């Protein structure tokens, strides 16, 4: 529809889905953690974080973290980060549990 902003259009689906580890890295992008903090949280090398980051960017067709988080939220892959202070501990298992609870609330 002419005059409508691009953001109101539905995002096309992914050609290749993100792996569970890529989703964990993406969730930590959403928490505004640095590369070294993500590596420490997931107990992986910083080079592995960088490899996952490149793969995430490629799959989401973006070129920075902010765009990756925005695109993932548009696709329903992650929930937007809550406003307020950053948490000091992040757990991918905790995110998965929270995502299931939020999804259950949306479906009920």
Number of C-alpha atoms within 10 A of each C-alpha: 6 4 5 8 8 9 8 8 10 9 13 10 9 12 8 9 12 18 12 10 13 18 19 21 24 24 25 24 19 21 18 16 18 11 19 15 14 23 19 13 16 17 9 12 14 15 12 12 21 15 12 20 21 16 15 25 18 13 15 23 13 16 13 12 16 13 14 22 26 17 19 23 15 18 16 11 15 20 19 15 15 9 6 6 6 12 9 7 6 16 13 17 10 10 16 15 12 13 15 12 12 12 12 10 9 8 7 5
